[in-house]
Amino acid sequence: MTRGHIHRPADVAPGTVTLCATRELPGGLQWAHLPVYRSLWADEELREGFRVRVRRTVGDSSAPVEVVEGA
């Protein structure tokens, strides 16, 4: 995880995981969260698509993605 960005319990809804993509910018940190139902996240074939989506939201196709299962 990138320094300065922490997760709280409210970031993870019941029955979900939250994907967190971050990007360092000169003015600070940009981040994006994508909640995903656990049943969908369990399907290996869908995971990369979710990662691509959260990276697109943060504007960096190579941004690191953290899977937050609870905070």
C-alpha positions, -999 to +999 in steps of 0.1 A: +000+000+000+011+035-007+021+056+023-005+080+035-035+060+024-052+038+051-083+017+050-111+018+076-138-008+083-164+013+063-142+008+032-153-029+031-190-036+029-203-069+042-199-097+017-173-078-004-137-072-009-124-037-019-098-033-046-077-002-040-055+013-067-032+041-059-011+065-080+015+090-067+012+124-082+033+156-077+005+171-057-003+141-036-019+107-038-047+097-061-067+065-052-097+046-063-118+019-046-139-008-063-161-030-041-165-065-055-188-092-042-168-120-027-186-146-048-174-128-080-139-122-066-136-160-060-138-166-097-102-164-109-113-157-145-129-124-134-102-110-112-080-094-139-110-076-153-117-060-119-081-050-115-082-033-150-113-015-140-100+000-108-067+009-125-086+027-152-105+046-126-072+058-110-058+066-145-028+043-145-028+009-162+002-002-141-010+011-107-006-013-078-039-029-067-044-040-031-072-064-021-087-052+012-107-079+029-112-060+062-098-030+079 
